[in-house]
Amino acid sequence: MSQITLKGIIDEDFVNYRVPSMTLEFPHCTFKCGENLCQNSPLVKEPDIHTDVNKLCERYIDNPITEAIVFQGLEPFESLDDVVEFIKTFREEYNRDDDIVIYTGYTEEELPDTIEYLQFFKNIVIKFGRYIPDQTPHFDEILGVNLASSNQYAKRIS
């Protein structure tokens, strides 16, 4: 059984994706957007949650409401090994192809190798872009939600 480290688990999230989702909050970030601007910065003070990947997958599968999984922050790609561990387990051991949505402050240009690797898995959506203050929110068609900055957008990479 493999373990991953999180800061939070939201079993039923109706805010971050177009369908009800389980949201996993990852524990690390370089605060490239600025710690004082980050809506997730209070997560730093939360205790780490060390959880078994299989139990987390089963928790998701056993919930009749959720239809996707959202990874968000702090910054999921600062915990890349845990992100990949969860995706591999979910796809290979549980044979599930539900959407996995990854919210990142990185740009596509900053993640070429990671994107190329994640394209091998089905139904991966990435929301790219750092938060920029004082921008008008805009609706993202892929996510089905409003994003806070004009530079932010989602892309289905597989």
C-alpha positions as CSV (number, residue, x, y, z in Angstrom):
1,M,0.0,0.0,0.0
2,S,1.4,3.4,-1.0
3,Q,0.9,6.6,0.9
4,I,0.5,10.2,-0.3
5,T,0.6,13.4,1.7
6,L,-2.2,16.0,1.5
7,K,-3.4,19.0,3.4
8,G,-7.1,18.4,2.9
9,I,-9.7,16.2,1.4
10,I,-13.1,17.5,0.2
11,D,-15.4,14.6,-0.5
12,E,-18.0,16.6,-2.4
13,D,-16.9,19.7,-4.1
14,F,-19.3,21.6,-6.4
15,V,-17.1,24.7,-7.0
16,N,-13.9,23.7,-9.0
17,Y,-15.3,21.6,-11.8
18,R,-18.4,21.2,-13.9
19,V,-19.5,18.0,-12.1
20,P,-19.4,17.0,-8.4
21,S,-15.8,16.2,-7.5
22,M,-13.6,14.9,-4.8
23,T,-10.9,17.5,-4.2
24,L,-7.4,16.7,-2.9
25,E,-5.4,19.5,-1.5
26,F,-1.7,19.1,-1.9
27,P,0.8,20.3,0.7
28,H,3.7,22.1,-1.1
29,C,4.1,25.4,-3.0
30,T,6.9,27.8,-3.8
31,F,4.3,30.6,-3.7
32,K,5.3,31.8,-7.2
33,C,2.0,33.9,-7.2
34,G,2.9,35.5,-3.9
35,E,1.9,34.0,-0.6
36,N,-0.1,37.0,0.4
37,L,-2.2,36.7,-2.8
38,C,-2.8,33.0,-2.5
39,Q,-6.3,32.0,-1.4
40,N,-4.8,28.6,-0.4
41,S,-1.9,29.9,1.7
42,P,-3.7,29.1,5.0
43,L,-3.3,25.4,4.1
44,V,0.4,25.7,5.0
45,K,-0.6,25.8,8.6
46,E,-2.8,22.7,8.4
47,P,-1.4,19.4,9.5
48,D,-0.2,17.0,6.9
49,I,-2.6,14.1,6.2
50,H,-0.7,10.9,5.3
51,T,-3.2,8.6,3.6
52,D,-3.2,5.3,1.7
53,V,-3.8,5.8,-2.0
54,N,-6.0,2.7,-2.2
55,K,-8.3,3.8,0.6
56,L,-8.6,7.3,-1.0
57,C,-9.5,5.7,-4.4
58,E,-12.1,3.5,-2.6
59,R,-13.5,6.5,-0.7
60,Y,-14.0,8.3,-4.0
61,I,-15.6,5.2,-5.8
62,D,-17.9,4.5,-2.8
63,N,-19.4,8.0,-3.1
64,P,-22.4,7.9,-5.5
65,I,-22.3,11.7,-5.9
66,T,-18.8,12.4,-7.2
67,E,-17.9,12.1,-10.9
68,A,-14.4,13.6,-11.1
69,I,-11.3,14.3,-9.0
70,V,-9.7,17.7,-8.6
71,F,-6.1,18.2,-7.4
72,Q,-5.4,21.7,-6.1
73,G,-3.3,23.6,-3.7
74,L,-1.2,24.5,-2.6
75,E,0.6,23.3,-5.8
76,P,0.0,19.7,-7.0
77,F,3.0,19.7,-9.2
78,E,5.3,20.4,-6.2
79,S,4.1,16.9,-5.1
80,L,4.5,15.3,-8.5
81,D,5.4,11.8,-7.2
82,D,2.2,11.7,-5.2
83,V,0.1,13.0,-8.1
84,V,1.5,10.3,-10.4
85,E,1.1,7.6,-7.7
86,F,-2.6,8.5,-7.3
87,I,-3.3,8.7,-11.0
88,K,-1.5,5.4,-11.7
89,T,-3.3,3.6,-8.9
90,F,-6.7,5.0,-9.9
91,R,-6.3,4.2,-13.6
92,E,-4.4,0.9,-13.4
93,E,-5.6,-0.8,-10.2
94,Y,-9.2,0.5,-10.2
95,N,-9.5,0.8,-14.0
96,R,-11.3,4.2,-13.6
97,D,-11.2,6.8,-16.4
98,D,-13.1,9.6,-14.6
99,D,-11.7,13.1,-15.2
100,I,-8.8,14.2,-13.1
101,V,-8.4,17.9,-13.0
102,I,-5.2,19.5,-11.9
103,Y,-5.2,23.2,-10.8
104,T,-1.7,24.7,-11.2
105,G,-0.1,28.1,-11.1
106,Y,2.4,27.0,-13.7
107,T,2.1,27.8,-17.4
108,E,2.2,25.1,-20.1
109,E,5.7,26.4,-21.0
110,E,7.0,25.6,-17.5
111,L,5.7,22.0,-17.6
112,P,6.5,20.4,-21.0
113,D,8.0,17.1,-19.7
114,T,5.2,16.7,-17.1
115,I,2.5,17.4,-19.6
116,E,4.1,14.9,-22.1
117,Y,4.2,12.2,-19.4
118,L,0.6,12.8,-18.1
119,Q,-0.7,12.5,-21.7
120,F,-0.3,8.8,-21.4
121,F,-3.2,8.7,-18.9
122,K,-6.8,9.2,-20.0
123,N,-9.0,12.2,-19.2
124,I,-6.5,14.6,-17.6
125,V,-7.5,18.3,-17.5
126,I,-5.0,21.0,-16.3
127,K,-5.9,24.5,-15.3
128,F,-2.9,26.6,-16.0
129,G,-1.9,30.1,-14.8
130,R,-0.9,32.1,-11.8
131,Y,-3.4,34.4,-10.0
132,I,-3.0,38.0,-11.0
133,P,-4.9,40.5,-8.8
134,D,-7.5,43.0,-10.0
135,Q,-8.6,41.1,-13.1
136,T,-12.1,40.4,-14.2
137,P,-13.1,36.7,-13.7
138,H,-14.0,34.8,-16.9
139,F,-15.9,31.6,-17.5
140,D,-13.8,28.6,-18.6
141,E,-15.7,26.3,-20.9
142,I,-13.7,23.2,-20.1
143,L,-14.0,23.5,-16.3
144,G,-17.4,25.0,-16.4
145,V,-16.4,27.6,-13.7
146,N,-15.2,31.1,-13.4
147,L,-11.4,31.7,-13.2
148,A,-10.0,34.7,-11.4
149,S,-7.4,35.9,-13.9
150,S,-7.4,36.4,-17.7
151,N,-4.2,34.3,-18.1
152,Q,-5.8,31.3,-16.5
153,Y,-7.3,28.6,-18.7
154,A,-8.0,24.9,-18.7
155,K,-6.8,22.4,-21.3
156,R,-7.7,18.7,-21.7
157,I,-4.3,17.2,-22.4
158,S,-5.6,13.6,-22.8
